[in-house]
Amino acid sequence: MHKEATYGKILLKQKFKQTEKQIQNFALQIAKVSAFDFAEIESPLTELVSEGVLIIQDDYLICKRMVRDGEISEARSKAGKSGGVSNKKKNFAYANNEAKPEAKDQTNQEANLVIENEVVSVIENEIEIVTAVEVEKPKKAKSELKKIEIVFPFFTENFKAQWQLWKAYKSKEHNFKYKSELSEQASLNELSNLSGGNETIAIAIMNQSMTKGWKGFFALKNNNQNGNRNNNSQQSDAGTRQAANNAVDKMLGQQ
């Protein structure tokens, strides 16, 4: 796009109009002039178009930001050129009126007025360009802006404390943090499925991974030993909760 005749726009050539999908046609054209093949280009190109970074209008692939930058650059270039021409006229007028002191003030005022008008005109055009581009930006729907809330498979404070311990372990040992609420929710769902909906087993799975230094969750090596603890569940949960809270505080304090 930097090298195209119109800055920020790629014109689809006739020989690449091979399918009904313009994205595929542009991918073919870009692959021809780059070090990547069609398969490597089509997917990221589709993502850029779907996110609004690029748009397709008729036979053009357009980056609005680059088009805007090009128009602003051209407007500034015209302003500099106009200022140079006006200064040249001003200097010429001074030379012709060297012997006429009474005409210098008038010439100076006229030259300055010309420069001021031209610069103001260019600035107004630049503002119109930027404003027009800003108006065209699509507004995100309120549903997209709303933050996704995490739904825990178990609602006890014990499990939530263990989950915070797991996140602190991942950050400390593997330099990993969940990129979004969606990825964290997916991990919680995976843990719930592995545990069969059993909170005690879910906590045991997290402890197993932390003990082994694993990055993810895996089924327990000995389910019979860890699966059924109904007789002493209250005492075990209280002790586990306190240990988890202490571990979280200790790890977060080291960070």
C-alpha positions in Angstrom: 0.0 0.0 0.0 3.0 2.3 0.6 4.1 1.7 -3.0 0.8 2.0 -4.8 -0.1 5.0 -7.0 -2.8 6.0 -4.5 -1.3 5.8 -1.0 -3.2 3.3 1.1 -5.1 1.7 -1.8 -4.4 -1.5 -3.7 -6.1 -1.9 -7.1 -7.0 -5.4 -8.0 -5.6 -6.3 -11.4 -7.8 -8.0 -14.0 -5.7 -11.2 -14.2 -6.3 -11.9 -10.5 -10.1 -11.8 -10.8 -10.3 -15.5 -10.6 -13.0 -16.1 -8.0 -16.2 -14.4 -6.8 -14.6 -13.6 -3.5 -12.6 -10.4 -3.6 -10.6 -11.3 -0.5 -9.3 -14.4 -2.3 -8.5 -12.4 -5.4 -6.5 -9.8 -3.4 -4.7 -12.7 -1.6 -3.6 -14.1 -4.9 -2.3 -10.7 -6.1 -0.4 -10.0 -2.8 1.1 -13.5 -2.8 2.4 -12.8 -6.3 4.5 -9.9 -5.1 5.4 -11.2 -1.6 7.4 -14.0 0.1 4.2 -15.7 1.3 1.9 -18.1 -0.4 -1.9 -17.8 -0.8 -2.8 -19.9 2.2 -0.6 -17.7 4.5 -2.2 -14.5 3.3 -5.9 -15.3 3.0 -6.6 -15.9 6.7 -4.9 -12.7 8.2 -6.3 -10.7 5.3 -9.8 -11.9 6.1 -9.3 -11.0 9.8 -8.1 -7.5 8.9 -11.2 -6.9 6.8 -13.6 -8.4 9.4 -12.0 -6.1 12.1 -12.5 -3.0 9.9 -8.7 -2.3 9.6 -9.1 -2.8 5.8 -12.1 -2.4 3.6 -13.0 -3.5 0.1 -14.7 -1.1 -2.2 -15.2 -2.3 -5.8 -11.7 -3.3 -7.0 -9.8 -1.5 -4.2 -8.4 -2.8 -1.0 -8.3 0.3 1.3 -6.7 1.2 4.6 -8.6 4.3 5.7 -5.8 5.4 8.1 -3.2 5.4 5.4 -5.5 7.2 3.0 -6.1 9.9 5.7 -2.4 10.2 6.4 -1.6 10.6 2.7 -4.2 13.3 2.3 -2.9 15.2 5.4 0.7 14.9 4.1 -0.4 16.2 0.7 -2.2 19.1 2.4 0.8 20.0 4.4 3.0 19.8 1.4 0.7 22.3 -0.4 0.8 24.6 2.6 4.6 24.6 2.5 4.7 25.2 -1.2 2.2 28.0 -1.0 4.2 29.6 1.8 7.3 29.5 -0.3 5.6 31.1 -3.3 4.2 33.8 -1.1 7.6 34.6 0.4 9.0 34.8 -3.1 6.4 37.3 -4.1 7.0 39.2 -0.9 10.7 39.4 -1.5 10.2 40.4 -5.1 7.9 43.2 -3.9 10.4 44.5 -1.4 13.1 44.5 -4.2 10.9 46.5 -6.5 10.0 49.0 -3.8 13.5 49.5 -2.3 13.4 53.2 -3.1 9.8 53.6 -1.9 9.7 53.4 1.9 6.0 54.4 2.0 5.1 51.3 -0.1 6.9 48.8 2.2 4.3 48.6 4.9 1.5 48.1 2.4 3.5 45.3 0.6 4.3 43.6 3.8 0.6 43.6 4.9 -0.6 42.3 1.6 2.1 39.5 1.5 1.3 38.4 5.1 -2.4 38.4 4.4 -1.9 36.1 1.4 0.2 33.7 3.5 -2.3 33.7 6.3 -5.3 33.0 4.0 -3.5 30.1 2.3 -2.3 28.5 5.5 -5.8 28.8 7.1 -7.3 27.3 4.0 -5.0 24.3 4.2 -5.6 23.8 7.9 -9.3 23.9 7.4 -9.0 21.2 4.6 -6.9 19.1 6.9 -9.4 19.3 9.7 -12.2 18.4 7.3 -10.2 15.3 6.2 -9.6 14.1 9.7 -13.2 14.8 10.8 -14.6 12.9 7.8 -12.5 9.9 8.6 -13.4 9.9 12.3 -17.1 10.1 11.4 -16.8 7.0 9.1 -15.4 4.9 12.0 -17.9 2.2 12.9 -19.3 2.5 16.4 -19.0 -0.6 18.6 -22.3 -2.1 19.8 -23.0 -1.7 23.5 -23.0 -5.5 23.8 -19.4 -5.7 22.5 -18.3 -3.1 25.1 -19.9 -4.9 28.0 -17.3 -6.8 30.1 -17.8 -10.5 30.3 -18.2 -11.9 33.8 -16.5 -15.1 34.9 -18.9 -17.9 35.9 -17.2 -20.3 38.3 -18.3 -24.0 38.2 -18.2 -24.0 42.0 -19.3 -21.0 44.0 -17.5 -21.7 47.3 -14.8 -19.3 48.6 -12.5 -22.3 48.9 -12.6 -23.0 45.1 -12.2 -19.3 44.3 -9.2 -19.1 46.5 -7.7 -22.1 44.8 -8.3 -20.6 41.4 -6.5 -17.4 42.4 -3.6 -19.7 43.6 -3.6 -21.4 40.2 -3.4 -18.1 38.4 -0.6 -16.8 40.6 1.3 -20.1 40.0 0.9 -19.7 36.2 2.1 -16.2 36.3 5.1 -17.0 38.6 6.2 -20.3 37.1 5.3 -20.0 33.4 5.0 -16.2 32.9 1.4 -16.7 31.7 -1.7 -14.7 32.2 -5.2 -15.2 30.6 -5.6 -12.7 27.8 -9.3 -12.3 28.2 -12.3 -13.4 30.3 -13.1 -15.8 27.4 -9.9 -17.7 27.7 -10.1 -17.9 31.5 -13.7 -19.1 31.3 -12.7 -21.8 28.8 -10.0 -23.0 31.2 -12.6 -23.2 34.0 -14.9 -25.2 31.8 -12.1 -27.6 31.0 -11.3 -28.1 34.7 -15.0 -28.7 35.5 -15.2 -31.3 32.7 -12.1 -33.1 33.9 -13.4 -33.2 37.5 -16.8 -34.5 36.5 -18.4 -31.6 38.3 -16.7 -32.5 41.6 -15.2 -29.6 43.4 -12.8 -31.7 45.5 -11.5 -33.4 42.4 -11.2 -30.0 40.6 -9.0 -28.7 43.4 -6.9 -31.9 43.4 -6.3 -31.5 39.7 -5.0 -27.9 40.2 -2.8 -29.1 43.0 -1.5 -32.0 40.9 -0.5 -29.6 38.0 1.2 -27.2 40.4 3.1 -30.0 42.1 4.3 -31.5 38.8 5.1 -28.1 37.3 2.6 -28.6 34.5 1.1 -25.8 32.4 -2.3 -27.2 32.0 -4.9 -29.6 33.6 -4.8 -33.4 33.4 -6.9 -36.2 34.8 -5.8 -37.4 38.3 -3.3 -40.2 38.4 -5.2 -41.9 41.2 -8.9 -41.0 41.2 -9.8 -43.5 43.9 -7.5 -41.8 46.3 -8.7 -38.2 45.6 -12.3 -38.7 44.4 -14.3 -39.4 47.5 -13.7 -37.4 50.7 -17.2 -37.0 52.0 -16.5 -38.0 55.6 -14.0 -35.2 56.4 -14.9 -32.6 53.7 -15.6 -29.7 56.1 -12.2 -30.0 57.9 -10.4 -30.6 54.6 -12.0 -27.6 52.9 -11.2 -25.3 55.8 -7.6 -26.3 55.9 -7.3 -26.1 52.1 -8.9 -22.7 52.1 -6.5 -21.3 54.7 -3.4 -22.8 52.9 -4.6 -21.4 49.5 -5.1 -17.9 51.0 -1.6 -18.0 52.6 0.0 -19.3 49.3 -1.7 -16.6 47.3 -0.6 -13.8 49.6 3.0 -15.1 49.6 3.3 -15.5 45.8 1.6 -12.1 45.1 3.9 -10.5 47.6 7.0 -11.9 45.9 5.8 -10.5 42.6 
